[in-house]
Amino acid sequence: MATNGGEVSVILEKETIGFMKVFEYIKYVLSTLVTLGFFGLIIYAISNGYAALDGHPALLLIIFFSVVALLAYLEGLQVAIMALIDVNRSTFRHLPRAYNNHKLANANHGLNVQRFMVGRQFFVVFVVFLGAQLTTYSELKIDWLPNFLYILIIQTGMPGVLFVLSFGQLMPQLIASTHPITFMNLPGSWAVIHMALGFEAAGVTHFSWVLSIMTKFVFNLNSPDIQTWTEEVSKLSRRSRVSKRSMVSGVSRSTKATEFQKFDSFINDESFTMNVNNVNEGSLRKCPENGEADTISEHAEGMEWVQHASVKKALLSWGQDTQLTKWPTEESIVRYLTSQGKEVPCYLLPCNHADYIPAHIVVMELERKEAERVARCADPNYQCSYN
């Protein structure tokens, strides 16, 4: 009996799942038919001069499709920008349009994201109100339609609501949520972002900033609920700035040292200068960009320093496993350092940070200072030190 009962339960469960699938398909079909029907009604009404907005039907149709397309860009870009706000754009450098749009949207230490949201919202509201003028037909008469349906569908502008919602808002949002880089790479995205930023810069909507500041003050919202990687690093670097003259994390240098102190590190056994011939653009292998984790096994042959005890010790201080299979990324190191309240070297800061210095510049400066120190130590009358 227990077996029969279990079989019945399984059959009922399968039937329920099948019914839910059929019901779901019915909703897809009905929604599609209603939306397309409303689309046909919009075309018919505008073409026959029933729109509340005066103008030639052809011009009104162009305006209608243009504002819906603009709304689609605004809605999709909002989702794409927020989805990529903490993503390293170097991972899609091969898509110049998306790369430049991401750089523009996140400029000014991320302030452009807020500015885009402010400017974007104006155009969204503008499109909605303009669309209402093109999809509300108070003079359109449909005798066979019951009065309550006429009021619900025609006079409320329901056709425009469903069409604009489907084509101008939900569809681009759903696509951008799964393909934000692709959406950021669409032609015209750069112009739409500039349009939103430009309108915000004009100051028409600046009262929203004043209102938000007042609201935060009233409700004591002093610090953000969440912080991006850039904000975390900026906050930490303001609290304790690392000297720009010696930015090697984990190496302690004493200003009171009176003689050169040797320390255990793989750099004692490595030569950092070499002769390179026939340098051309194709001969230099491009290493992974910031945020990419390349496997060490691909080019670790002959790299004994990877197994050096000091390297493993450094990996532990960066929150990495000593069994190094991939190069640790800049972001992973920074996140670990900030979580531990440690200082962050300037060359690991985001590239748009005011205190950022490229790693190769830091290394060149250290090489120069080391050469000067070695030259001074060659003088028997000079007492060597770290400084």
Secondary structure, DSSP 8 states (H G I E B T S, - for coil): -HHHHHHHHHHHHHHHHHHHHHHHHHHHHHHHHHHHHHHHHHHHHHHTT-SSS-S-HHHHHHHHHHHHHHHHHHHHHHHHHHHTTTS-GGGGTT-HHHHHHHHHHTTTTTHHHHHHHHHHHHHHHHHHHHHHHHH--TT---TTS-HHHHIIIIITTHHHHHHIIIIIIIHHHHHHHH-HHHHHTSTTHHHHHHHHHHHHHHTTTTHHHHHHHHHHHHTT--S-SS--HHHHHHHHHHHS---TT---TT----TT--S------GGGS--------S--TTTS-----TT---BGGGS-TT-GGGG-HHHHHHHHHTT--SS--B---HHHHHHHHHHTT----GGGS-TTSTT---HHHHHHHHHHHHHHHHHHHTSTTS-----
